[in-house]
């Protein structure tokens, strides 16, 4: 039984075969780092951001694409790929700069779709129209919310409000773009109920996907200082799984789950140790859902009697 609607299922239904993501680094920055909002960045973000760093090695976009294609071909049988503009905020630029960046995607072998990581305060109608005009079968706008609690957003130095996030989602939806919201469990000062409340907040918005993250302490992040001073304690594995399973149980059934767990870049993890055990944690999530009879949306008032058919990747569309 497939207990949630995963991205792998969505992509296989769309394309009839496996699709992999290729991270691309265009060298964009972030208003939360260049001084426009602050120079500190989010409390959990390292100075290098979350991307590959290949732009700093002067690798062109076609060279980055070929690099990852070669690596992924040794691990998977995929022939189709989503270009993932991952590093920093990839719409924090002028319209002309964004168009120049997106033009570099033309002709990349196996390109099937696009994921763009950015912030809700780095979007406008003109840029959204440009992204939509690419006409790709799968186009995702990855937007970080992290929490719907504005006090928390202040505490972690996000530099935007939950209301700004909601407006950005509605604007993107109006352009026919699928939004994948990012949410973090275990943020400083937050409880499990705060995390669940953020899921409820997202349920009421026209989002199409979600990435669940567990907060961890990474080298070079402001969170490291809090951790070393004894002012922050990461959540335990069992605590995260319990929070995640409850979140999935109230999540709308049409929302695609892109990620169940966050991973640290090799060599960057400080704590907690369980973050390293990806497969073990994913197995425990599956086991817990099965033992508790949980599947995505089962606790919602409008829940069907069993998991929807589209949770299965073998469903023909």
C-alpha positions in Angstrom: 0.0 0.0 0.0 1.3 3.4 -0.9 0.6 5.6 2.1 1.4 9.1 0.6 1.6 10.8 -2.7 5.4 11.0 -3.4 7.2 13.0 -6.1 8.6 9.8 -7.7 5.0 8.7 -8.2 3.9 12.0 -9.6 6.9 12.1 -12.1 6.4 8.5 -13.2 2.7 9.2 -13.8 3.6 12.3 -15.9 6.4 10.8 -17.9 5.9 7.0 -17.7 9.5 6.5 -16.5 12.0 7.5 -13.7 13.0 11.1 -13.6 15.9 12.5 -11.6 16.8 16.0 -10.5 20.1 17.7 -11.5 21.1 20.6 -9.3 22.3 23.7 -11.2 24.3 26.6 -9.7 23.8 29.9 -11.5 25.7 32.0 -9.0 22.7 33.8 -7.6 22.8 35.3 -4.1 20.1 36.0 -1.5 18.7 39.3 -0.1 19.2 37.8 3.4 22.9 37.6 2.7 23.9 40.6 0.5 22.6 43.3 2.9 19.2 44.0 1.3 17.5 42.4 4.3 20.5 41.3 6.3 23.9 39.7 6.0 23.4 36.9 8.5 21.2 34.6 6.4 18.7 32.2 8.0 19.8 30.6 11.2 20.1 27.2 9.6 21.8 28.2 6.4 25.5 27.8 5.8 27.4 30.6 3.9 27.7 28.2 0.9 23.9 27.8 0.7 22.3 24.5 -0.2 23.7 24.0 -3.7 26.5 22.2 -5.3 29.0 25.2 -5.4 30.0 24.3 -9.0 29.5 27.9 -10.2 32.4 28.9 -8.0 34.5 26.4 -10.0 33.7 28.4 -13.1 31.6 25.5 -14.6 29.1 26.5 -17.2 25.5 25.3 -17.0 26.1 22.7 -19.8 29.2 21.5 -18.0 27.4 21.2 -14.7 24.6 19.3 -16.5 27.0 16.9 -18.1 28.9 16.4 -14.8 25.7 15.4 -12.9 24.4 13.3 -15.8 27.6 11.2 -15.8 27.4 10.7 -12.0 23.7 9.9 -11.9 23.9 7.5 -14.9 26.1 5.3 -12.7 23.5 5.1 -10.0 20.2 5.2 -11.8 18.7 4.3 -15.2 16.9 7.6 -15.6 17.1 9.3 -19.0 14.9 12.3 -18.1 15.8 15.1 -15.7 14.5 18.1 -13.9 16.8 21.0 -13.8 16.9 22.1 -10.1 18.0 25.7 -9.6 18.9 25.1 -6.0 21.6 27.5 -4.7 20.3 30.5 -2.8 17.4 32.5 -4.3 17.1 32.0 -8.0 14.7 34.8 -8.8 16.6 37.4 -6.8 17.7 39.3 -10.0 16.3 41.4 -12.7 13.9 40.0 -15.3 16.7 40.2 -17.9 19.1 38.2 -15.7 16.5 35.6 -15.0 15.7 35.2 -18.7 19.5 34.9 -19.5 19.7 32.1 -16.9 16.7 30.2 -18.1 17.8 30.5 -21.7 20.9 28.5 -20.8 18.6 25.5 -20.2 17.8 25.3 -23.9 19.1 22.2 -25.5 20.2 20.4 -22.3 19.9 16.6 -23.2 17.1 14.9 -21.3 15.6 18.1 -19.8 12.0 17.3 -18.9 11.1 19.9 -16.3 12.3 22.6 -13.9 12.4 23.3 -10.2 13.3 26.8 -9.0 14.3 27.4 -5.4 13.6 31.0 -4.3 12.0 33.2 -1.6 8.5 34.6 -1.5 9.8 38.2 -1.5 11.8 37.6 -4.7 8.8 37.1 -7.1 6.7 39.3 -9.3 4.2 38.8 -12.1 6.7 39.4 -14.9 9.1 36.8 -13.6 6.4 34.2 -13.0 5.1 34.8 -16.5 8.6 34.1 -17.9 8.9 30.9 -15.9 5.5 29.7 -17.1 6.3 30.6 -20.7 9.0 27.9 -20.8 6.1 25.4 -21.4 7.8 22.5 -19.6 5.6 19.6 -18.5 6.7 19.8 -14.9 7.6 23.2 -13.4 7.9 23.6 -9.7 8.5 26.8 -7.7 10.3 25.8 -4.4 9.3 28.4 -1.7 10.6 28.3 1.8 8.0 29.0 4.5 9.7 27.0 7.3 7.0 28.1 9.8 3.7 29.9 9.7 4.5 31.5 13.1 5.8 35.0 12.5 7.6 35.1 15.8 9.5 32.0 14.7 10.3 33.5 11.4 11.7 36.5 13.2 13.7 34.2 15.5 15.3 32.3 12.7 16.0 35.5 10.7 13.9 34.6 7.6 13.3 38.2 6.6 9.7 37.7 5.5 6.3 37.0 7.0 3.9 34.1 6.6 1.5 36.6 5.0 4.1 37.4 2.3 4.5 33.7 1.7 0.8 33.3 1.3 0.6 36.1 -1.2 3.5 34.7 -3.3 1.8 31.3 -3.4 -1.5 32.8 -4.6 0.4 34.9 -7.2 2.3 31.8 -8.5 -0.9 29.7 -8.6 -2.5 32.5 -10.6 0.2 32.0 -13.3 -0.5 28.2 -13.3 2.7 27.3 -11.5 3.0 24.5 -9.0 4.4 25.6 -5.6 6.4 23.3 -3.4 6.4 24.7 0.2 9.3 24.0 2.5 8.6 23.3 6.2 11.0 22.6 9.1 10.3 20.7 12.3 12.3 21.4 15.4 12.9 25.1 15.0 14.1 27.0 18.0 11.2 27.9 20.4 8.7 25.8 18.5 6.6 23.0 19.7 5.1 20.0 17.8 1.8 21.9 17.7 3.5 24.8 16.1 4.7 22.5 13.3 1.2 21.0 12.9 -0.3 24.5 12.8 2.1 25.3 9.9 0.7 22.3 8.0 -2.8 23.5 8.5 -1.7 26.9 7.2 -0.4 25.3 4.0 -3.5 23.2 3.6 -5.5 26.4 3.2 -3.2 27.7 0.4 -3.1 26.6 -3.3 0.2 24.7 -2.9 0.8 21.6 -5.0 3.8 20.1 -3.1 5.7 20.1 0.2 9.1 19.3 1.5 9.4 18.3 5.1 12.7 19.0 6.9 14.1 18.1 10.2 16.3 20.9 11.6 19.9 19.9 12.2 23.0 21.8 13.2 25.4 22.3 10.3 28.9 23.7 10.3 29.2 27.4 9.6 25.5 28.2 10.5 24.4 30.7 13.1 22.5 27.8 14.7 25.9 26.3 15.6 26.6 29.1 18.2 23.2 28.5 19.9 23.9 24.7 20.0 27.4 25.1 21.4 26.1 27.6 24.0 23.5 25.0 25.1 20.7 27.3 23.9 19.4 24.9 21.3 18.7 21.1 21.5 17.9 19.3 18.2 14.8 17.1 18.1 15.3 13.3 18.5 14.5 10.9 15.8 11.4 9.4 17.4 10.1 13.0 18.1 10.6 14.0 14.5 8.9 10.8 13.1 5.9 11.3 15.5 5.5 14.9 14.3 5.9 14.0 10.7 3.4 11.2 10.7 0.8 13.4 12.4 1.5 16.1 9.7 1.1 13.6 6.9 -2.2 12.4 8.4 -3.8 15.9 8.1 -2.1 16.9 4.8 -4.4 17.4 1.8 -4.5 14.2 -0.4 -3.6 16.1 -3.6 -0.3 17.6 -2.2 2.8 15.9 -3.6 5.4 15.1 -0.8 8.8 15.9 -2.3 10.8 15.1 0.8 10.3 13.4 4.2 13.7 14.1 5.7 16.5 16.7 5.4 20.1 15.5 4.8 23.4 17.3 5.6 26.1 17.9 3.1 28.9 15.3 3.7 31.2 16.6 6.4 28.9 19.4 7.5 26.8 17.8 10.2 27.4 18.7 13.8 24.2 17.3 15.4 22.1 15.2 15.7 23.8 11.9 14.7 20.6 10.3 13.5 20.4 12.6 10.5 23.2 10.6 8.9 21.0 7.4 8.8 18.7 8.3 6.0 17.5 4.8 5.0 17.0 3.8 8.7 14.9 6.9 9.3 12.8 6.5 6.1 12.2 2.8 7.1 11.1 3.9 10.5 8.7 6.5 9.0 7.1 3.8 6.8 7.0 1.3 9.8 5.3 3.9 12.0 2.7 4.8 9.4 1.9 1.2 8.9 1.6 0.3 12.6 -0.6 3.3 13.3 -2.7 2.8 10.2 -1.8 6.2 8.9 -1.8 7.5 5.3 -1.8 11.0 3.8 -5.0 12.8 4.7 -6.5 10.0 6.7 -7.3 12.3 9.7 -9.0 15.0 7.5 -12.8 15.4 7.7 -13.0 14.8 3.9 -10.8 11.7 4.0 -11.7 8.8 1.7 -11.9 5.3 3.2 -8.5 4.3 1.8 -5.5 5.9 0.2 -6.3 7.4 -3.2 -5.3 5.4 -6.3 -2.9 8.1 -7.4 -0.5 7.4 -4.6 0.7 4.5 -6.6 3.5 5.3 -9.2 2.0 2.6 -11.5 -1.2 4.6 -12.1 -1.6 5.4 -15.8 -2.6 9.0 -16.6 
